[in-house]
Amino acid sequence: MFSRNHRSVATRKRERARAAGCADRSLAWVRGGHLFRIHCASIGAAGTRYGRVAVGVNLMPRPSASRPAFLVTLCLASTVCGGGSSESGSASDTQVTGASSSTTAGPGTSDATSDGSTASTSGGSDSGSSDSDSVDPTTTTDPTDATSETTSIYDVGTPDVGETSATTGPMPTCKVVDDLDAIGDCGQEAPADSFNPEVQWTWGGNNTSVSVIPLVANLTDDNDDGEIDLCDTPDVVIVVGSLTGSIVILDGADGHEHFTIPTPVNPFYTPAIGDIDNDGLPEIATASGKPHKLVVFEHDGALKWTSAATWNTAQGGAIAIADLDNDGSPELLADGAVFDADGNLMWQAPEQTGWLLAQKNTVPIAADLDNDGDQEVILGQSAFQHDGALIYEHLEITPGYPQVANLDNDSDPEILINNSNGVTILEHDGTVKFLNARPNGDPVGPIGNNWFRPATVHDFDGDEHAEFAVSSAAHYTVFKKSLATSWIVNVQDGSGWATGTAFDFLGDGVAEAMYADEINLYVYDGESGAVLLDVPRSSSTLIEYPIVADVDNDGSSEIVVVSNTPFEGDQTSPAVQVIRDAEDRWIQARRIWNQHSYHVTNVREDGTIPQFEQPSWQSINTYRTNAQIEDGSVCKPMPPV
């Protein structure tokens, strides 16, 4: 077990800043086409940074001067930073661009039409070309470079035979080992100066819109061993487009495009990924255009089936996958409809009337509210048994986004609903605990979207109690279970229904919170709300949010954030940005994020949907945040002591 400092993380960061001689000043420099700005008056840490020089596909580390770093602004070399997309970075810096790893001195954001070719996969089929404005990715470094102390893929677990390596410990296995019903305490902690972010790779030009969250799963056989498993590189799955959508599969290591699925889909509906037919390979489920149908694709993009049943409203919606009845065959939830794994409609809740009300029931979730072993379907104002029998309905509650967590430390979960009137919390049986609360004083808003946003549930400050975070047009706020404000920061987000996420990158027991508004991705200290990082992005903020996963399977977590065309002005950022620690020292996250209502226990790392899902509120008690893994198993961060 690692020893932990009893001082708060904010205190430790301030002390490191003083030790580094960091005064009221700031530093800025350009490297690899990115502008790095350090504001060390707030928080700081001293350490050696390592840049990298690309020579073909061989990347060699090179030391650069020590620089104080914690509050960082990463800015792509585009018009938003005062330079065009063709401007180069520093003279000594080169980058790897595209799947062929050719080098270029600049950020490489010129548009190039994708050929839509399909990557080699086991059991794969050819996919057609893409009509999206996709471009080759821009890669800052080679993620396989073994510069950091994490030089082995230790995260895939240990084999049954218990073999060990003289240099790396237990030999890895390629099969999932996360035991979701036995989540232990985490023991790993990153070095104290490990928050040193850089852009690892980008994809898509400034006219390529992604309006829903990116997903992460293993869909391609990257090592050509005939199997798709945890020894392959995870893939980043995005939906590109503004009128008609296309699903694009990107390599998590460098962002090169594996393939684009030719079948058009709804660009404003978040897909879900999971193995619904028990063939050992994940499928991708999403919505078609009007009339909206459920569409499912194989891992290689081949069309599996399209449902006959339809629903009316899909904008801002999301698919969820869960085995509701514990029969080993997952169900798919879309709006208020429940489909079986073959696309047959099992039952459908009454659809709301009116455009605004209809779209507010489009993100259903599943949870075992009554502890009877099977899962219930929860909508914005009602809940149903797995067979469609009504549990409760509150017509006095405006439909909104539901999420489930233990917010009062009893044995049962609560249902947190964010709607246009504020925050509503229900007991597990539907009893109203708080109704339409607006505890930070933010108003309803002129079009009713000020509180109508999904929430994030996490122990942000390391006090062993879950908090929840909600955005509004002007604020991002973390609330205690009593609805008291833990901290509040200003944001710019009057356009949509965005939310955030959280992760403990340093493993020190205090999480970092993340939120992406219309103009920036922000990373905050989970204890104080201090801004640690801001990354320019542009968005009209539908219901997308940043995610955290180990997208390149290097044993260190990364942040993935998307951009799209804002309501006013032009898109100024790439469609996808992946951000990592410059030396890959961040604690490892799981290598999957499979749906909008992701809560860790709903999916295994290989995309398997659990037949008997463990209630997340009884173990990690998070919602829309990822978990740390050690030796392939999910663990729970230890609080600071």
Secondary structure, 3 states (H helix, E strand, C coil): CCCCCCCCHHHHHHHHHHHCCCCCCEEEEEECCEEEEEECCCCCCCCCCEEEEEECCEEEEEECCCCCCCCEEEEECCHHHCCCCCCCCCCCCCEEECCCCEEECCCCCCCCCCCCCCCCCCCCCCCCCCCCCCCCCEECCCCCCCCCCCCCCHHHCCCCCCCEECCCEECCCCCCCCCCCCCEECCCCCCCCCCCEEEEEEECCCCCCECCCCEEECCCCCCCCCCCCCCCCCEEEEEECCCCEEEEEEECCCCCEEEECCCCECCCEECEEEECCCCCCCEEEEECCCCEEEEEECCCCCEEEEEEEEECCCCCEECEEECCCCCCCCEEEECCEEECCCCCEEEECCCCCCHHHHHCCCCCEEECCCCCCCCEEECCCEEECCCCCEEEECCCCCCCEEEEECCCCCCCCEEEEEECCEEEEEECCCCEEEEEECCCCCCCCCCCCCCCCCCEEECCCCCCCCEEEEECCCEEEEECCCCCEEEEEECCCCCCCCCEEEECCCCCCCCEEEEECCCEEEEEECCCCCEEEEEECCCCCCCCCCEEECCCCCCCCEEEEECCCCCCCCCCCCCEEEEEECCCCCCCECCCECCCCCCCCCCCCCCECCCCCCCHHHCCCCECCCCEEECCEEEECCCCC
